[in-house]
Structure formats: C-alpha cells, structure tokens
C-alpha cells in the first residue's frame, strides 16, 4: 500500500512539475495532503485553500499538490522533490509530516515551509493550526443538550494532543449543560478509512450512543447516523449532503484567509517564520448552520457560546478543572495556557477509559 | 466491567458486514491464483467496482443493478491485466501493482461528481416468521442478499474447483501449465476467464463497501481491503472454506476491538488495531514454516507466464 502510494506520488510529482520547472516569474506554491482531495473533509478543505490562493493572485502564483501522501519517509521524498523543482513555499498539511518537514527544510534553506498542526519550527518553517477545540466546545454543548440516552460516541483517530484536546473540550462543554453525560471513545487509529469509521459508528450505536462526534476525516459516521436515525456532526467541511437529518451542525476548517496572507507575504518578500493558532474569532474555525431539530433555546445557547468564544470572553478550558486521576489542573477561574493545551496528553476528570499512549 | 451491554448477536451481524468485502475479493483471487496467475491488482479492481456499482445504482435506482454493474466494471478492468499478462507476457507482480494504481486513479476520476450522493438502500432479505425469532432470526434471516450470495459462492467455488472437470482443468493450468497445454487446453484463455472472474468478485466486494457497508462514495474508500484479501488467500492455503474462516476472523477481530473500546474496556487500542494484521502474519509464518505443506498447497505455476513455444 505504502509502496504503491509512493509510486503514485512520485509519478504525480513528475507530471505536475515537469512542465513548470523553468518558469521564473510566478511564486510557486506546493501542497501535500494526507488524504485524497475528494475526502470532502480535511484534505478537501486544504485544497479549497489552495484554490483560494489561485483565485486571489491569479497568474502571480502557480500551485501544485500531491494527495494521499503517507506520513513519514514518503512525505520527505515528495517534499524534497517539490523543493528541488523550484517551489517557493510548501504547505505540509498533516501532523505526521512534522519531522519530514523539518528534515527537508534543513536541506532547502531557501524554500519556506508551513506545517499544519505541528510544534517544531525553524527559520524557514512556520507552524499554523486552528483552535479546533473552540469549535469542539460548541458542538459538544449541542451534543450534551441533544442526547437522550446521555451517551455520546466519539470516534477518535490517533492519541495526539490535537485529538485529546478536542475530546476534553467537547466533554467539558457537554458536561456543563448535562451533568449525566457519558463519553464513549473509540480510537480508530486511522485518519481515513470509511469502512472502519462506519464499523466504529455501528459499534457505538450498539452501546446506546445517540449522538456521534468524530475526529476522523470521512463522512462515513454521518452516513451511518442518518441511516440509524441518530445525530452526528460534519467534520472539517459542512457535510450536510451526507446526513440532512442527522447532521446537527459542523465544525469547519477555513484555511483560505491564512493561506492567502502567507502566500501574499512570499510575493511581497515579507515572509518570516511564525506560529499561528487562530480560532473562531479569526474565522479559521467555522460552525456550520444549525439543524432545525435543535430547539431554539439550545440554538441560542450555542450561538451565545460561539459569540463569547469569538470575543475572547469565554475560554473552553476555564477552571476549576481536574485531570482524570483527580489531581487539580486549573483553579477556579483560571484559564489554560497555550503551552499546556499544545501538548495536552491527559483526559479531564469524568472521562472513562485510559488514554492510549 | 459490565459486559452485559455487549451483544454477541449484534457483533456477529457487524462482523459479517465487515468481512463480506474481504471474502468476495479473496474468493475471486483464490480462483485466479489456482489458475496460476498472481494478480496484485485486487485493491484497484475493488475500488473500480465500488465506483461503478455506486454510479449504476444511483443512476438506475436499483442496488441489484449496481452490484451487477460493479461485477462488470471489475471484470472489465481485470481484462486489461489479463491481456497484458497472458498475451503480452508482462510480469504478473508489476502489472498487478500497476492495475491497483490505475484503478485508484480511474475511480477518483469517475466518481468525482458522485461525492455526497445517497445510493438507494439494499433491502434485507427477511423471511416472514423466521426473521423475528430471537437470536436465530437476527443471525441467519436478516441479512442483505450479498451476504447469502457470498456464502453460496464459497460453496460454489469449492464445488467447481474440486468436483467438476472444468475446475480440474483450471487447477491443472495452475499446477503445470505445460502439461495442461500439451493435453490441448488453451491455458491463456482459461487464465483469462479466471482473471475476469476474480475481477468480478473484487468489483462486487468493492460495491459492497460503497453500497451497503458505508453507503456513500468517497475516494480511496476501500482503504486497503484488497491487500488484506490477498493475504487471506495465502492464509487460507488456497482452500475456499478457509477463506471464509479467515475473512470472518479478520472481520471479527476488527469489530471486537471497536466494540470493546465502545464498551470502555481499557486495552490499548493500538494493540487491538494491530491484532488482525498480527494474526494474519503469524498464521502466514506458521504455514510457510513447513516448506512441504506450503509447496503442496500453493499452485506450482503461480505467477509464471505461459508461452506455448516453451
């Protein structure tokens, strides 16, 4: 599988870049995606950002992308090849591309790199991520209000801080409006495998779950939710078409403004290594339209939460919060600092089960 | 820990659903390999089946026609492989890998305008009275038609290979193609037919994913099932009844680990996710440890090109 993907990636690179290697003028922008562009989720949204760059700058830019690049050594090869072919800036759009990005960046000091959701930076490597936990808190609140069995299913991908943070934020918000709520978490150990995600959704429904949240990329769980008559949320993109009745709302990644700004900086020659972590307020995280099945007062409550988070008056991690083992983490009124959030590797109190490591 | 909410019946129903795509694809590949051809393009044929099945089903509104379309689609792309390997004598392994790459690319192209569409639902075959029986009803009388078909196909493939003259001829091509040729059999044509059967089965397996298991089309949605099917054939030492055992075991472990997690059992999910693959590897190692047995089971001419002038 890996081998074939590498072949595909290498072949795609060859075709994509061979024709453009000698042109000088336009700024060349490369993207690598972990899934297929057609996943209608994570990779799709990054590709929308790529298209937004093209729309914004027209002939001044040239973009290229390679999809379904496995995390690890294959990513390193693809990025090296991109860099060699004269790309000015590379967006590597998955957490697992972190070390490959740093390695390639060392070999190509003149190429700028933008790594999504990671924490390792260099003079020519920026990192950027969205405060998805803000969005998770909003949909967690809706989930807590909408569940009748008080059991919320959560299909998680890998136990990395990004995912753990989302689970905690969603749980705290759900718990705050529904003290009886219980989270059932299934680790799928994949970002994209519709079959497995559907099986996980079915297994959760068997356990009495009536609202499903997910941190995997395909719309499979939403499709199953629609079929079984329970609720779920759109992930990364709106996904309304996959479950018009089941979809309560969605958490949307909007990379367009950031990508336009960063490529603009390359064009102007003002690009420098930065660390960006924007949320609902900056528009990097969007919340999809509410389903009519959500009662008006809950819609108002969720909207108030969105507004407060956007305005900075509400932080999803505000004390008192204890860690899962009961040790205090945040005191009354204390707000989590970004450092702790960025490396979050513990469940908050009330979540059952052990966090895999 | 409370196990009472873990319903074995519900889990078996889920595991059959997870195993059926693997079963169908592996069964097809078994026949292909029995004829002496190693087709590593299962994943590519499955994804083509998934997309053609989806397109036909949504266009006609009939899931059954969708399945037929998927089988035809899988068979058609497999003909490409058959032509290259049987008449142009290309290398089986390289051509099979190319078929997978080609299939994945072609499927994304074909399916690009079918994202987010809902396919018509496949009705379950319910038998008045029987389907309502406790346990037995859910276990045996409430599945979709493909599941019954896949089980029947296991029996049919076994019967064909072991109890019919045509099956004997097909196996002869796989064991010693020169001998089969000298007896007057058209080795290339027989293998061509076997490859098409394999393609049709893989296509059907792919359509089961896109029409029943997930009901949607997304790129790359078979996500490696084809490779597992290939491993299951070796695991089964080229015996149809062991293919069903292997496929159900693989599906079972997958479902078990997801269900245990949903139940809140704290076994590291990483290990559970690895389990199906580890079990497959272990069995493969055990089976290949005994060289004599392995060589008896594997078709002697597996993966070898045949040319009549030899």
Interface residues (C-beta under 8 A of the other chain):
Chain A: X1 X3 X4 X7 X8 X11 X35 X36 X37 X38 X39 X40 X68 X153 X184 X185 X186 X187 X188 X189 X190 X192 X193 X194 X195 X196 X197 X198 X199 X200 X202 X203 X204 X206 X207 X208 X209 X218 X219 X220 X223 X224 X227 X239 X241 X242 X352 X353 X354 X356 X357
Chain B: X5 X7 X10 X11 X14 X17 X18 X21 X43 X97 X100 X101 X104 X105 X108 X111 X112 X115 X116 X117 X118 X121 X209 X213 X214 X215 X216 X218 X219 X220 X221 X222 X223 X224 X225 X227 X254 X255 X258 X259 X261 X262 X263 X264 X266 X268 X269 X270 X273
